[in-house]
Amino acid sequence: FASYYGDHMVLQKEPAGAVVWGYGKLGATVTVTLSEDGGLIIMKKMAQVKGPSGMWITVLDPMDQGGPYTLTARQGSKNVTLRDVYFGDVWLCSGQSNMAMTVLQIANASQELAAATRYPYVRIFAAAPARSDVELEDLERIDLLWSIPTAENLGHGNFTYFSAVCWLLGRYLYEALRYPLGLVEAAWGGTPIEAWSSQRALRVCGLPGDMGSPKFRAGLIFHTPLSSALSSSISPHQHLSGPQTPSVLWNAMIHPLLNMTLRGVAWYQGEANAFLHTDQYNCTFPALIADWRQAFHAGSAGQTDPLLPFGFVQLSTYRRQSPDDSFTHLRWHQTADLGVVPNARMPGTFMAVAMDLCDTHSPYGSIHPRDKQNVAHRLQLGARAVAYGEKDLVFQGPYPIHAVLEVTRGLLNVTYSQELVWRRRDMPAFEVCCSSQPSPCVWLLAPVVAVGSHTVTLALSGCGTLALGLRYAWAEWPCEYESCALYNTQGLPAPPFL
């Protein structure tokens, strides 16, 4: 089998067929057998070992949720047997350091680690950080073989394995679905989206393939720790970064997984691109999503959905009162400049807003907030609504749908899509563009005069000319004391908008 098959794994359940593959003697026939725990054979598949990589691949018949099963691959007199195999949903979790943060590092870590053994059917696997200049067929190294969760392998070390966001997402989904979940982590701190993108995806956005030059590499000096796989002695407070060369993480950490049948993807990345090619992220992110979908669909012989559900976390916070607007622009670009998802440019996606989860006292730096429970909770709401089609489930915060300017009274009435909860009346959340021309724009605070069930009324007293624009929460650190200005009745924050 490929190196990441193993005991305790989860394979994708019906309606898709799980893909299994491995390596053998060129030209040989491999017999793949799936049997029940008592030995009864319920499926047998034949596969041919083909060149030049010496790989065999087969698609299992769609299986209902459950297990345990035994999976055996036999070539002549030799065989490999995998035990305690379950069928459920498989999710891939990728990104940079906020995805790589382990359960050991988050709020209420001891309780979360102690609770791990209550979820033996949420299985976990972690690819080791690796880079390559060419697309690899198999992973170079593995941090965590398929495992039943324990306190040790969920909190192995800072920024190593296992991902807290990934684990909590899987745990919350298990509580809603009540069948096995397989979680695959492939993350590396301080990495830009270009490193996770194929050359094909980068060309879509007009980015050259030679961005591995010193000039490109010098463009990212970033406050984030490297994986301790590189160095266990590095301080997380130094300005360090992971690989930046385009496609090297796609080549080494994503391309080897393409044969897997997946149910969805969770992504937490973007901080690195707040300082590198920020204004291209509204292309590079949708392009990555589309490219991963096409690649996983093709690699799994059509078993992974061509509109593979893709969830992501919008950037949290970094520096208080920073005049830099790179984080605000990146948050906006994460939605392809449309504010909310799913949208026409990003169908089949869902987003967890995180700008209210700021953490001034995080020992890992304020860019690494420890509240990953709310992040995962918001992600699983989106997953249940978008990936699983759960009807009437509110999974995103309120968003403006209409605005009326009352020129004579100097007021602007903004109507929202949902019932509003105004938590922070003292917070300067709204700004208007007070200019005779849209560029350059003069942004002035617009105090909130009144909040109705669906409407916010803003005063434009400082705006001597026609208001040409409106923005909300347009700051690197737009919230205080873990609370923003606007929420819905379900406690989900309104996302920033421009």
C-alpha positions as CSV (number, residue, x, y, z in Angstrom):
1,F,0.0,0.0,0.0
2,A,1.0,3.6,-0.2
3,S,2.8,4.7,2.9
4,Y,-0.1,6.4,4.5
5,Y,-2.4,3.4,4.5
6,G,-2.5,1.7,7.8
7,D,-4.4,0.1,10.7
8,H,-7.2,2.3,12.2
9,M,-7.7,4.3,9.0
10,V,-11.0,5.7,7.7
11,L,-11.9,5.3,4.1
12,Q,-14.6,7.4,2.3
13,K,-18.1,5.9,2.6
14,E,-20.9,5.8,0.0
15,P,-22.1,7.2,-2.3
16,A,-18.4,7.5,-3.4
17,G,-16.1,4.5,-3.7
18,A,-12.9,4.6,-1.7
19,V,-9.7,4.5,-3.7
20,V,-6.9,2.3,-2.5
21,W,-3.5,2.1,-4.1
22,G,0.1,1.0,-3.6
23,Y,3.2,-0.2,-5.2
24,G,4.4,-3.6,-6.5
25,K,6.4,-5.5,-9.1
26,L,5.9,-4.0,-12.6
27,G,3.3,-6.0,-14.5
28,A,2.2,-8.1,-11.5
29,T,-1.4,-8.5,-10.5
30,V,-2.5,-7.4,-7.0
31,T,-5.6,-8.8,-5.4
32,V,-7.3,-6.4,-2.9
33,T,-9.7,-8.1,-0.4
34,L,-12.1,-6.4,2.0
35,S,-13.3,-8.7,4.7
36,E,-15.4,-8.4,7.9
37,D,-13.9,-8.8,11.3
38,G,-14.8,-12.5,11.4
39,G,-13.0,-13.2,8.1
40,L,-16.0,-13.2,5.7
41,I,-14.8,-11.7,2.4
42,I,-17.2,-9.1,1.2
43,M,-15.3,-7.6,-1.8
44,K,-12.4,-8.6,-4.0
45,K,-10.7,-6.4,-6.6
46,M,-7.9,-7.0,-9.0
47,A,-5.3,-4.3,-10.0
48,Q,-2.4,-4.3,-12.4
49,V,1.0,-2.8,-11.4
50,K,1.8,-0.2,-14.0
51,G,4.9,1.9,-14.9
52,P,6.8,4.0,-14.6
53,S,6.1,4.4,-10.9
54,G,5.1,0.8,-10.3
55,M,1.8,1.8,-8.9
56,W,-1.5,-0.2,-8.7
57,I,-4.8,1.5,-8.0
58,T,-8.4,0.2,-7.5
59,V,-11.7,1.7,-6.6
60,L,-13.7,-0.2,-3.9
61,D,-17.4,-0.6,-4.2
62,P,-19.3,2.1,-2.3
63,M,-19.6,1.0,1.4
64,D,-22.0,2.1,4.1
65,Q,-20.7,3.7,7.2
66,G,-19.1,1.5,9.8
67,G,-16.6,-1.3,10.5
68,P,-14.3,-2.7,11.5
69,Y,-13.0,-4.3,8.3
70,T,-9.7,-5.9,7.3
71,L,-8.1,-4.8,4.0
72,T,-5.5,-7.0,2.3
73,A,-3.4,-6.5,-0.8
74,R,-1.7,-9.7,-2.1
75,Q,0.9,-10.0,-4.8
76,G,1.9,-13.6,-5.4
77,S,3.0,-15.0,-2.0
78,K,3.4,-11.6,-0.4
79,N,0.6,-9.7,1.3
80,V,0.0,-6.6,3.4
81,T,-3.0,-6.6,5.8
82,L,-4.6,-3.6,7.4
83,R,-6.9,-4.0,10.3
84,D,-9.5,-2.0,12.2
85,V,-10.5,-0.1,9.0
86,Y,-13.7,1.9,9.1
87,F,-15.8,3.7,6.4
88,G,-17.0,7.2,7.1
89,D,-16.1,10.7,5.8
90,V,-12.6,11.8,5.1
91,W,-11.6,15.5,5.5
92,L,-8.2,17.1,4.6
93,C,-7.0,19.9,6.8
94,S,-4.3,22.2,5.4
95,G,-2.7,25.6,5.8
96,Q,-0.2,27.3,8.0
97,S,0.5,27.7,11.7
98,N,-3.0,28.4,12.9
99,M,-4.0,25.1,11.4
100,A,-0.8,23.4,12.7
101,M,-1.5,24.5,16.3
102,T,-2.0,21.3,18.3
103,V,-4.7,20.6,20.9
104,L,-1.9,21.0,23.5
105,Q,-1.7,24.7,22.7
106,I,-5.4,25.8,22.8
107,A,-7.7,27.1,25.5
108,N,-8.9,24.4,27.9
109,A,-6.2,22.1,26.5
110,S,-6.2,19.6,29.4
111,Q,-10.0,19.1,29.2
112,E,-9.8,18.6,25.4
113,L,-7.0,16.1,25.6
114,A,-8.7,14.2,28.4
115,A,-11.8,14.0,26.2
116,A,-10.0,12.4,23.3
117,T,-10.6,8.8,24.2
118,R,-14.4,9.4,24.0
119,Y,-14.0,9.7,20.2
120,P,-12.4,6.4,19.0
121,Y,-14.2,6.6,15.7
122,V,-12.6,10.0,14.8
123,R,-9.3,8.8,13.3
124,I,-6.3,11.0,12.7
125,F,-3.3,11.1,10.3
126,A,-0.6,13.8,9.9
127,A,1.8,14.2,7.0
128,A,5.2,15.5,8.0
129,P,6.4,18.9,6.7
130,A,8.2,18.3,3.4
131,R,8.9,20.2,0.2
132,S,9.8,19.1,-3.3
133,D,10.7,20.8,-6.6
134,V,8.8,18.1,-8.5
135,E,5.4,16.4,-7.9
136,L,5.8,13.4,-5.7
137,E,3.7,10.2,-5.9
138,D,4.1,9.3,-2.3
139,L,4.7,11.2,1.0
140,E,8.4,11.5,2.0
141,R,7.7,11.3,5.7
142,I,4.7,10.9,8.1
143,D,4.4,12.5,11.5
144,L,1.4,10.4,12.7
145,L,0.3,7.1,11.1
146,W,-3.5,6.5,11.1
147,S,-4.3,6.5,14.8
148,I,-7.1,6.4,17.4
149,P,-7.0,9.7,19.2
150,T,-5.1,10.0,22.5
151,A,-3.9,12.9,24.6
152,E,-0.4,12.1,23.4
153,N,-0.9,12.2,19.6
154,L,-3.3,15.1,19.7
155,G,-0.8,17.2,21.7
156,H,2.5,15.9,20.6
157,G,4.2,19.3,20.6
158,N,3.8,22.9,19.7
159,F,2.9,23.3,16.0
160,T,3.6,19.7,15.2
161,Y,0.6,17.3,15.4
162,F,-2.3,17.0,15.7
163,S,-4.1,20.1,14.4
164,A,-6.6,21.5,17.0
165,V,-8.8,23.0,14.3
166,C,-8.9,19.8,12.4
167,W,-9.5,17.7,15.4
168,L,-12.3,19.9,16.8
169,L,-14.0,20.1,13.4
170,G,-14.0,16.3,13.1
171,R,-15.2,15.9,16.7
172,Y,-18.0,18.3,16.2
173,L,-19.0,16.7,12.9
174,Y,-19.0,13.3,14.6
175,E,-21.3,14.6,17.3
176,A,-23.7,15.7,14.5
177,L,-23.3,12.8,12.1
178,R,-22.6,9.9,14.5
179,Y,-20.4,7.9,12.1
180,P,-16.7,7.6,11.6
181,L,-14.6,10.6,10.5
182,G,-11.1,10.4,9.1
183,L,-8.9,13.5,9.5
184,V,-5.8,14.1,7.4
185,E,-3.5,17.0,8.4
186,A,-1.0,18.5,5.9
187,A,0.0,21.9,7.3
188,W,3.2,24.0,7.7
189,G,3.5,27.3,9.5
190,G,4.5,30.6,7.8
191,T,3.7,29.4,4.3
192,P,2.1,31.5,1.5
193,I,-0.6,30.1,-0.7
194,E,1.8,30.0,-3.7
195,A,3.7,27.1,-2.0
196,W,0.4,25.1,-1.8
197,S,-0.6,25.9,-5.4
198,S,0.3,23.8,-8.5
199,Q,2.1,25.5,-11.3
200,R,-1.2,25.1,-13.2
201,A,-3.1,27.1,-10.6
202,L,-0.4,29.9,-10.5
203,R,-0.6,30.3,-14.2
204,V,-4.3,31.0,-13.9
205,C,-3.4,34.1,-11.9
206,G,-0.5,35.1,-14.2
207,L,2.1,34.3,-11.6
208,P,5.5,33.1,-13.0
209,G,6.9,29.7,-12.1
210,D,10.3,31.1,-11.1
211,M,9.2,32.8,-7.9
212,G,11.7,30.8,-5.9
213,S,14.2,33.5,-6.7
214,P,15.9,35.3,-3.7
215,K,13.7,38.4,-4.5
216,F,10.6,36.3,-3.9
217,R,11.9,34.6,-0.8
218,A,12.9,38.0,0.7
219,G,9.3,39.2,0.4
220,L,8.1,37.3,3.4
221,I,9.5,38.0,6.8
222,F,6.8,36.8,9.1
223,H,6.0,36.4,12.8
224,T,5.3,32.7,13.0
225,P,7.1,29.6,14.3
226,L,8.4,27.0,12.1
227,S,7.4,23.4,12.6
228,S,9.5,21.8,15.3
229,A,10.2,19.2,12.7
230,L,12.7,21.8,11.4
231,S,14.0,23.0,14.8
232,S,12.8,22.4,18.3
233,S,14.9,25.2,19.6
234,I,13.4,28.1,17.6
235,S,11.5,30.7,19.6
236,P,8.0,31.3,18.3
237,H,8.5,35.0,18.7
238,Q,11.2,35.3,16.1
239,H,10.5,36.5,12.5
240,L,10.7,33.2,10.7
241,S,8.8,31.5,7.9
242,G,8.3,28.2,6.2
243,P,8.9,27.4,2.6
244,Q,7.8,30.1,0.2
245,T,8.9,28.7,-3.2
246,P,5.9,28.2,-5.4
247,S,4.4,24.7,-5.6
248,V,6.9,23.0,-3.3
249,L,4.3,22.0,-0.7
250,W,1.8,21.1,-3.4
251,N,4.4,18.9,-4.8
252,A,5.4,17.1,-1.6
253,M,2.3,17.3,0.7
254,I,-0.8,17.5,-1.5
255,H,0.0,15.8,-4.8
256,P,0.8,12.5,-3.0
257,L,-2.8,12.5,-1.6
258,L,-4.7,13.1,-4.8
259,N,-5.8,9.5,-5.2
260,M,-7.7,9.7,-1.9
261,T,-11.5,10.0,-2.0
262,L,-12.3,13.0,0.1
263,R,-15.5,14.4,1.6
264,G,-14.2,17.9,2.2
265,V,-11.3,20.3,2.9
266,A,-10.7,22.7,5.8
267,W,-8.1,25.5,5.2
268,Y,-6.6,28.0,7.6
269,Q,-4.0,30.1,5.8
270,G,-3.5,33.7,4.7
271,E,-1.4,35.4,7.3
272,A,1.7,34.9,5.2
273,N,0.0,36.5,2.2
274,A,-0.9,39.6,4.2
275,F,2.7,40.4,3.6
276,L,3.2,38.8,0.2
277,H,1.2,39.2,-3.0
278,T,-1.8,40.3,-0.9
279,D,-3.7,41.8,-3.8
280,Q,-3.4,38.7,-5.9
281,Y,-5.1,36.5,-3.2
282,N,-8.5,37.2,-4.7
283,C,-7.3,35.2,-7.6
284,T,-4.8,32.7,-6.1
285,F,-7.3,31.5,-3.4
286,P,-10.2,30.7,-5.8
287,A,-7.7,29.3,-8.2
288,L,-6.3,26.9,-5.6
289,I,-9.8,25.8,-4.6
290,A,-10.7,25.1,-8.2
291,D,-7.4,23.3,-8.9
292,W,-7.5,21.1,-5.9
293,R,-11.1,20.1,-6.8
294,Q,-10.1,19.2,-10.3
295,A,-7.0,17.3,-9.1
296,F,-8.7,15.3,-6.4
297,H,-11.6,14.4,-8.7
298,A,-9.2,13.2,-11.4
299,G,-6.8,11.5,-9.0
300,S,-9.6,9.5,-7.4
301,A,-11.0,8.3,-10.7
302,G,-14.0,10.6,-10.3
303,Q,-14.9,9.5,-6.8
304,T,-14.2,12.8,-5.1
305,D,-17.0,15.3,-5.9
306,P,-15.9,17.8,-8.6
307,L,-17.4,20.5,-6.3
308,L,-15.5,19.2,-3.3
309,P,-16.8,21.2,-0.2
310,F,-14.1,23.7,0.9
311,G,-14.2,25.5,4.2
312,F,-11.8,28.1,5.4
313,V,-11.1,30.4,8.4
314,Q,-11.0,34.1,7.7
315,L,-8.0,35.8,9.3
316,S,-8.1,36.6,13.0
317,T,-6.0,39.5,14.4
318,Y,-2.4,40.3,14.8
319,R,-1.5,43.9,16.0
320,R,-3.6,46.3,18.0
321,Q,-4.1,49.7,16.4
322,S,-1.9,48.9,13.4
323,P,-2.2,51.5,10.6
324,D,-1.4,48.7,8.1
325,D,-4.5,47.4,6.3
326,S,-2.9,44.3,4.8
327,F,-4.9,42.0,7.1
328,T,-8.2,43.8,6.2
329,H,-7.5,43.5,2.5
330,L,-6.5,39.8,2.9
331,R,-9.8,39.1,4.7
332,W,-11.7,40.7,1.9
333,H,-9.7,38.8,-0.8
334,Q,-10.5,35.5,1.0
335,T,-14.0,36.0,-0.2
336,A,-12.9,36.9,-3.7
337,D,-13.9,40.5,-2.8
338,L,-17.6,39.6,-2.4
339,G,-17.7,39.6,1.4
340,V,-19.5,36.3,2.0
341,V,-19.3,32.7,0.7
342,P,-20.5,30.7,-1.0
343,N,-20.6,33.1,-3.9
344,A,-20.4,33.0,-7.7
345,R,-16.6,32.9,-7.7
346,M,-16.4,30.5,-4.8
347,P,-19.3,28.0,-5.0
348,G,-19.4,25.2,-2.5
349,T,-17.3,27.0,0.1
350,F,-18.0,28.1,3.7
351,M,-16.2,30.5,6.0
352,A,-15.6,30.8,9.7
353,V,-15.2,34.5,10.7
354,A,-12.5,34.7,13.4
355,M,-11.7,38.5,13.8
356,D,-13.5,38.5,17.2
357,L,-11.4,35.7,18.7
358,C,-8.4,37.9,19.3
359,D,-6.0,36.8,22.0
360,T,-3.6,39.5,23.4
361,H,-2.0,37.1,25.9
362,S,-1.4,34.1,23.7
363,P,2.0,32.7,24.6
364,Y,2.4,31.9,20.9
365,G,1.9,35.5,19.8
366,S,-1.4,37.3,19.3
367,I,-1.4,36.1,15.7
368,H,-2.1,32.6,17.2
369,P,-5.3,32.9,19.3
370,R,-6.0,29.9,21.5
371,D,-9.8,29.9,21.0
372,K,-9.9,27.2,18.3
373,Q,-13.2,25.8,19.7
374,N,-15.2,28.7,18.3
375,V,-13.3,28.5,15.0
376,A,-14.1,24.8,14.6
377,H,-17.7,25.4,15.8
378,R,-18.3,27.9,13.0
379,L,-16.6,25.7,10.5
380,Q,-18.7,22.7,11.3
381,L,-21.9,24.8,11.0
382,G,-20.7,25.7,7.4
383,A,-19.8,22.1,6.7
384,R,-23.2,20.9,7.8
385,A,-25.0,23.5,5.7
386,V,-22.8,23.4,2.6
387,A,-21.3,20.0,2.5
388,Y,-24.1,18.0,4.1
389,G,-27.1,20.1,2.9
390,E,-28.6,20.6,6.4
391,K,-31.6,22.8,5.8
392,D,-32.5,26.0,7.8
393,L,-29.1,25.9,9.6
394,V,-27.7,29.4,10.2
395,F,-24.0,29.1,9.4
396,Q,-22.9,32.7,8.7
397,G,-23.4,36.1,10.3
398,P,-25.5,39.0,9.2
399,Y,-24.5,40.8,6.0
400,P,-25.8,44.2,4.6
401,I,-28.2,43.8,1.7
402,H,-29.4,47.4,1.3
403,A,-28.5,51.0,2.2
404,V,-30.5,54.2,2.0
405,L,-28.9,57.6,2.3
406,E,-31.0,60.3,3.9
407,V,-29.1,63.4,2.7
408,T,-31.2,66.0,4.4
409,R,-30.9,64.3,7.8
410,G,-27.3,63.2,7.3
411,L,-28.1,59.6,8.0
412,L,-27.4,56.3,6.4
413,N,-29.7,53.3,7.0
414,V,-28.1,50.0,6.5
415,T,-30.4,46.9,6.2
416,Y,-28.9,43.5,7.1
417,S,-29.9,40.0,6.1
418,Q,-30.5,38.7,9.6
419,E,-31.8,39.9,13.0
420,L,-29.0,41.9,14.7
421,V,-27.5,41.9,18.1
422,W,-25.5,45.0,18.9
423,R,-22.9,43.9,21.5
424,R,-20.5,46.8,21.5
425,R,-22.1,50.2,21.3
426,D,-18.8,51.9,22.2
427,M,-17.0,50.4,19.3
428,P,-16.2,52.6,16.2
429,A,-17.2,49.9,13.7
430,F,-18.4,51.8,10.6
431,E,-16.7,54.3,8.3
432,V,-17.9,56.2,5.3
433,C,-16.0,57.4,2.3
434,C,-16.4,61.2,2.4
435,S,-15.0,62.4,-0.9
436,S,-16.0,64.0,-4.1
437,Q,-14.2,61.3,-5.9
438,P,-13.9,57.6,-4.9
439,S,-10.1,57.6,-5.1
440,P,-8.3,58.5,-3.0
441,C,-11.0,58.0,-0.4
442,V,-11.2,60.0,2.8
443,W,-12.7,57.6,5.4
444,L,-14.4,59.0,8.5
445,L,-16.0,57.3,11.4
446,A,-19.8,57.0,11.1
447,P,-21.3,56.8,14.7
448,V,-24.2,54.4,15.2
449,V,-27.4,56.4,16.0
450,A,-29.8,53.4,16.3
451,V,-30.0,49.7,15.9
452,G,-33.2,48.0,14.9
453,S,-34.0,44.4,14.4
454,H,-32.4,44.4,10.9
455,T,-31.2,47.9,10.5
456,V,-28.3,50.1,11.6
457,T,-28.6,53.9,11.3
458,L,-25.4,55.8,11.0
459,A,-24.7,59.5,11.4
460,L,-22.9,61.2,8.6
461,S,-22.4,64.6,10.4
462,G,-18.7,64.6,9.6
463,C,-19.3,64.0,5.9
464,G,-19.5,67.3,4.1
465,T,-20.0,65.7,0.6
466,L,-21.8,62.7,-0.7
467,A,-20.9,59.4,1.0
468,L,-19.4,57.2,-1.8
469,G,-18.5,54.2,0.3
470,L,-19.1,52.3,3.5
471,R,-17.0,49.8,5.4
472,Y,-17.3,47.8,8.6
473,A,-14.7,46.3,10.9
474,W,-12.0,47.5,8.5
475,A,-9.0,47.2,10.8
476,E,-6.4,44.6,11.6
477,W,-7.8,44.4,15.2
478,P,-11.4,45.5,14.8
479,C,-12.8,43.9,18.0
480,E,-12.1,44.1,21.7
481,Y,-12.5,41.7,24.6
482,E,-13.4,38.9,22.3
483,S,-16.5,40.8,21.0
484,C,-17.2,42.7,17.8
485,A,-20.0,45.2,17.3
486,L,-22.6,43.1,15.3
487,Y,-23.7,39.5,15.6
488,N,-26.8,37.6,14.8
489,T,-29.1,35.9,17.4
490,Q,-27.1,32.7,17.0
491,G,-23.9,34.5,18.1
492,L,-22.2,34.5,14.7
493,P,-20.3,37.7,14.0
494,A,-21.0,39.9,11.0
495,P,-18.1,39.7,8.6
496,P,-16.2,42.8,7.5
497,F,-17.2,44.4,4.3
498,L,-16.1,47.2,2.0
